[in-house]
Amino acid sequence: VADSVPTILKLFAEVRNRTDYPYRDLHLVLSQNMQDSTVWHTDTIAICLTDSTGRWTGKGWESVYQSERFVKAIQPLHPGKYTVKVASGMKDGKLQGINDIGIRIERRQPKRQK
């Protein structure tokens, strides 16, 4: 974050999986220091990849689907370099059927108060 104008950052977790992923959901552990670079916050989130009938819920084509989940909105206290770390919260060491996991950050200006 390079500017001093207050900015709200919206974090989204995105997952691209194949149909051979053996579970209904994916648990991720996200750690970030985006509000204050000296303080780390950790969240555990679950992304549902199928509905109750086992049908894939993400946008897909053939055997690959992409899902996203809003994580949180953060307003950094000052300009600086910030970090987001993503780790699997699943019991399996290697996740069969997961192609990609990433974080998307959208920048929003806060609404002006009248």
Number of C-alpha atoms within 10 A of each C-alpha: 14 8 9 11 13 15 20 18 21 16 18 16 21 17 19 19 23 19 16 11 15 11 14 16 14 17 15 18 15 19 16 17 18 23 20 17 16 8 9 13 12 13 12 14 16 14 17 18 22 15 12 8 7 10 11 21 14 18 11 15 9 7 11 17 19 19 19 19 16 15 17 11 16 15 17 20 14 17 17 14 11 14 10 14 12 17 12 16 15 13 8 8 8 9 15 14 16 18 14 11 17 13 18 14 14 12 13 13 11 12 8 5 4 3
